[in-house]
Amino acid sequence: MNTFSKGIAAFGAAALVMGLAACGSTNSDAGHVYFLNNKPEVVDQWNELADMYTKETGVKVDIQSATSGSYESTLSSELAKNNAPTMFGIGGFDQYAKYKDYLEPLQDSEAYKLLNEQGKQMAHKDGDDVYGLPYAAEWFGIIANKKIINDYAKKDYAVIDSFDDIKDFATLKKVADSIQQHKDDLDLDGAFSTPGLDSSNYYRYASHMTQVPVAYEYIDEGVDFEKELKGTYLDNYKALWDLEMKDNPTENTMLGSVNYEDSTAEFATGRVAFYPNGVWAYSQIKDNDVADDDLAMLPYYMGFPNESEYAANSIYDISWSVNKNASDKDKQATLDFIKWMVSNDDAKKILAKDMGFSVPFTTFEDESFQPDNPLTKSALKLESDGLTPIHGAYIPGQAWADGVANALLEYAQGTGDWNGVKKAYLDDWTSAWDDYESNFGMLPPVHK
């Protein structure tokens, strides 16, 4: 067995990682681009793009990348400077609301017109004004090791004939319970990876998994946002959480000490069959003990109505925004740089192949500009097979997710009950959005 390849990690202690465009002549009359990047795992690729663009056009491009966990504080600090970023990443509605006063409307830009229909749908808007260009579609759900599951299916105690039989929560539960019961015979540590509630890990359960019952409630209501939740499917969330707590390698009382790297290693080294996370986890899974061909993405099955008809949850959580306070010359240089990235074939390959993004622009529809990530391919296949996509729901910021995570930990350790989770999930949802409305004068738009 290979040693787990530690690709999760630390991007340095300094607040910024600086990358400058290549040496050579630059054209100051054509403006300047300064991008503050919120994806520290792709620093080298951004510097390569900057180098290419400067060599081709003479326009100077500076890239700075905030280290992991420091982006918001770095963005606030940099925007306050005279030489502020001309372009920066926005992640989610909460950052859009906080920094909206800095955002240039982009609906008339050539780059916006190149977004595909889903990209335009998921862009941050206020009326007819568009304030961000989504540049990466991502998916999350339950990552599965098909080899483990198909090997299990050959056993006389198996409850399925193959991996393809898992199409709803009832089947998933039977399989997970059976794998957990027979883990010694299967030479496994458990069915699910540990649902760790360490601060590095709980986003999977408090930020992502929580969105799924919200999305199904929105489907019932025919909207894409509500400030007050009914909690229609909170018991479905509980059913999957209880299953994960029961069928994993770790005692419930120890869940708070299991971090992201530990939980990921259980799956990457082939010790468990299921691993809730998103397509971005591929960079930590690859080059270990799970072959690309054995990776698949299942939706978050929780026993919802008609859940076998729906694909994995998609999110468009990162967007390019342009600083409206930049000079007209620098704003135009920045818009030209964005258009070049989604039009130039070499630049497109860096975004799609080297960064691994599924980029929601019409210029990326050819297969040669699709990512090689097998988890992304698996998620996209669910949609191409005719299953209905589900978009991730907005959550009201980090404080709400922290509250849910703390309540889950109390529940797991036996120091609290499910009512604590219910309060954090439902009551605090409404109060958090009230705070947003009070502080920023806005809420996510409601579309039927």
Secondary structure as UniProt FT lines:
FT   STRAND          16..20
FT   HELIX           28..30
FT   STRAND          32..37
FT   HELIX           40..42
FT   HELIX           43..57
FT   STRAND          60..66
FT   TURN            68..69
FT   HELIX           71..79
FT   TURN            82..83
FT   STRAND          87..90
FT   HELIX           92..99
FT   HELIX           100..102
FT   TURN            107..108
FT   HELIX           110..114
FT   HELIX           117..122
FT   STRAND          125..126
FT   TURN            127..128
FT   STRAND          129..130
FT   STRAND          133..134
FT   STRAND          137..145
FT   HELIX           146..153
FT   TURN            156..157
FT   HELIX           163..165
FT   HELIX           169..181
FT   HELIX           183..186
FT   STRAND          190..192
FT   TURN            199..202
FT   HELIX           204..208
FT   TURN            209..210
FT   HELIX           211..221
FT   TURN            232..233
FT   HELIX           234..246
FT   HELIX           252..257
FT   HELIX           260..268
FT   TURN            269..270
FT   STRAND          272..278
FT   HELIX           279..281
FT   HELIX           282..285
FT   TURN            286..287
FT   HELIX           292..294
FT   STRAND          295..298
FT   TURN            305..306
FT   HELIX           307..309
FT   STRAND          310..315
FT   STRAND          319..323
FT   TURN            324..325
FT   HELIX           328..341
FT   TURN            342..343
FT   HELIX           345..349
FT   HELIX           350..354
FT   HELIX           362..364
FT   HELIX           367..369
FT   HELIX           374..384
FT   TURN            385..386
FT   STRAND          388..391
FT   HELIX           398..413
FT   HELIX           418..422
FT   HELIX           423..427
FT   HELIX           428..440
//
